[in-house]
């Protein structure tokens, strides 16, 4: 079984949330299946590092 990656996702409907998926392609398919269109996607660990640098 593949490990789940946590992703930060923004959508066209204005949602900003964290989503679990084993890889980027699976994430896109899952979002589309649930009716979301992403405007921003980044792995949570990278997002946390980026946001940490902004806060400094």
Residue pairs with C-beta under 8 A, 6 or more apart in sequence:
2 22
2 23
3 22
4 20
4 21
4 22
5 20
5 21
5 22
5 23
5 43
5 44
6 18
6 19
6 20
6 43
6 44
6 45
7 18
7 19
7 20
7 21
7 27
7 41
7 42
7 43
7 44
8 16
8 17
8 18
8 40
8 41
8 42
8 43
8 44
8 47
9 15
9 16
9 17
9 18
9 19
9 27
9 31
9 36
9 38
9 40
9 41
10 16
10 38
10 39
10 40
10 41
11 31
11 36
11 37
11 38
11 39
12 36
12 37
12 38
12 39
13 36
15 36
18 44
19 27
19 30
19 31
21 27
21 30
24 41
27 41
28 38
28 41
31 37
31 38
42 50
